[in-house]
Amino acid sequence: MSTRFHPPLRLTTLAALLLASSAPQSWAQTPPNDDPTVLETRVAAPRARDAKASIAGFGNTPAWKAPAQAASYSKDTLREAQVRQLSDLTTLDASLSDAYNAPGYWSILALRGFELDLTQNYLREGLPISAETSLPLDNKSGVEVFKGTSGIQSGISAPGGLINLQVKRPAGSVRSAELSWSSSNSLLGSLDLSERLGAEQMVGVRLNAAHETLRPNQHPSDGQRHLVALAADWRIQPGTLLEVEVEHSRIQQNSMPGQSLHGGQVPDADDLDPDLNLNGQAWTRPTVMEGSTGSIRLTQALGSQWTAVGIYGEQHLRADDRAAFPFGCNTLTESQTDRYCSDGTYDVYDYQSDDEVRITRALDVSVSGPWQTGSVKHDLTLGLARSTQRIDVPTAVFDVMGIGDSSGNLVQDFFIPIQDPQNLRRQTTTALYVRDAITLAPGWTAWAGLRTTRLERRQSLSDGSVPEARLSDTMTTPWLALGHEFAPRQQVYISWGEGVENLLAPLKSTQSNYLNAGEYLPAVKSRQTEIGYKAQLDQLYLGLNWFRISRPQGAYVTNGAGETRYQLDGQALHQGIEGEARGTVGAWSWSAAAMVLDAKRKGSRTPGVNRLTPTNVPSHTLKLGGQWRAANALGLTLGGALVHEGSREVDIGNTIDIPAWTRLDAFASLVQRTSGGGAVTWQLGVKNLLDTRAWRESPNKFGHIYLSPLASRTATLTARFDF
């Protein structure tokens, strides 16, 4: 197996040509930071940037006026809230929750109670990417979160919302280095350098690099990761901007599977070590995830305030997915695949899937600008989007290795080799879209959008044992909204939109008499209605909205003859209220966000399913943050955050749940100015200050119920040098 991996050749070549196009003539003398708020500290949930809601697709519409819920978290907010990976975003946003976030593995998130599709609901610079990897944040300027059905924004996607990663771009003169140490002895070093070159600063270059020795509280889970990223831009002429960026990252670390039910009981979280990694057998090898991603974007002013934008991106991923994980219980007295035995013992499996390859290519070309019809003003966008996706997972070895217990011991050894074929998938989507913001009258704005997507998909098992599943389909997703600004920077709105998905009957199943393995189901449409209020006042932001999302549900259905098919079976209905407020009073700033969610199944033909709550969906969430900043030259800031999540159902029948939990975090920062005009920022952050023991989530994944604990108290000390 080769460990060599190369960045996308086309993007690397373009980056090299760009850098060679202009020789450095002088170094620009600009402030040491690219962001005027770089020294501000906003822990916990924070003020979203009062910028454009780019992920929502409404052009120049300010975020407070967009008729949808979208949040933008800057790099400073992410740093101060100790967001090191996507799963940490659940600290900031009440609508986000965990959907199987095992340390050392992918980040799987849910929005409004719906799990996001790792291949459809994640964007980078507005282009689709695969999130079946560890996505680094060291070179990201921010993360955008869009909430709700996203058919107009991305075409095919699961309902709930989108996550968009924004890359750091060249900006003035930035010279920053950071060193971070955690109480578990992890050590991170990073570098951020940016300059503009040339007499008129026509070319900008930004370099980000990071290396981390991973020694988390979870043991044994030692590993390491690194990132190198380069971004450049060229102001070719007035109105013409070319931007190129590329990154390469690699991480190797043992992942950490969760605990599980002991028979029909939830074990007491106080009785089990939250930092014990059951994937710590002597024969365990680390998971390795490697990726190269880049994009090139050309922005051209067309005149009359019209602009054309073309962006192309590639993502190349390779992974060795390995784990020793607990799965099921088979004894003389108990036999169940979804939980441990009543005494806490379980079967231990060795899973190895090497040389997984995932390649995504995407192109988006659009023109936008104002248009007038009589007294009606339009802000119009027309675009074409195309993406291809290749997933190759050749084979996986699945070996029963023994019997373990909840303390991590392997109490019996045996070896039964099983090798399974895995998935090969090819997908191409081509979409035409139009979006229009229409000023009807003073204070009244309507929004309309339409996206038509052509989907071509093929999927098969790597050994050819199942006939290749093919799908060709064309789907149209509309979106409508009406907003009324009844007072300065205060708006009420109502919106309606659709999302679309294609469900595939799994190629393999543990179900007996499973008749339609690998069959594509008809395209399904989710529908959302939302009513909301937004206000951006002087020192106060307020938001309140109600939403209702219905989504057709795929499920195993068994007929009277005992035959089982995977088919559409009723709907999932999620209704909820979201609220957000944040403000500043003197030296104090504060934030509050909450969601109350009612999620139910309806219309199912399976007895006992209707009116039940989906598993691993919190009934409510609450995120509070506050900070105080000293009014002196010391630059002292103190802050804290509270994260509360309600109970979650553990089993499909809603007979077992895990209780609500609350976690407290705290931080302090101190800024010291240096004689040369730079600064040293010291930050101490503590997660889970009270060392609370609780079950954080209860995902039902791969046919097994897992219980993920809150990580134990962790302190992190960071020194950042801006010079």
Buried (B, 14 or more C-beta within 10 A) or exposed (E): EEEEBEBBEEBBEBBBEBBEBBEEEEEBEBEBBBBEEBBBBBBBBBBBBEEBBBBBBBBBBBBBBBBBBBBBBBBBBBBBBBBBBBBBBBBBBBBBBBBBBBBBBBBBBBBBBBBBBBBBBBBBBBBBBBBBBBBBBBBBBBBBBBBBBBBBBBBBBBBBBBBBBBBBBBBBBBBBBBEBBBBBEBBBBBBBBBBBBBEEBBBBBBBBBBBBEBBBBBBBBBBBBBBBBBBBBBBBEEEEBBBBBBBBBBBBBBBBBBBBBBBEEBBEBEEBBBBBBBBBBEEBBBBBBBBBBBBBBBBBBEEEEBBBBBBBBBBBBBBBBBBBBBBBBEEEEBEBBBBBBBBBBBBBBBBBBBBBBBBBBBBBBBBBBBBEEEEEBBBBBBBBBBBBBBBBBBBBBBBBBBBBBBEBBBEEEEEEEEEBBBBBBBBBBBBBBBBBBBBBEEEEBBBBBBBBBBBBBBBBBBEEEBEEBEBEBEBBBBBBBBBBBEEEBBBBBBBBBBBBBBBBBBBBBEBEEBEBBBBBBEBBBBBBBBBBBBBBEEEEBBBBBBBBBBBBBBBBBBEEEEEBBBBBBBBBBBBBBBBBBBBBEEEEBBBBBBBBBBBBBBBBEBEEBBEBBBBBBBBBBBBBBBBBBEEEEEBBBBBBBBBBBBBBBBBBEBEBBBEBBEBBBBBBBBBEBEEEEBBBBBBEBBBBBEBBBBBBBBBBBEEBBBBBBBBBBBBBEBEBBBE
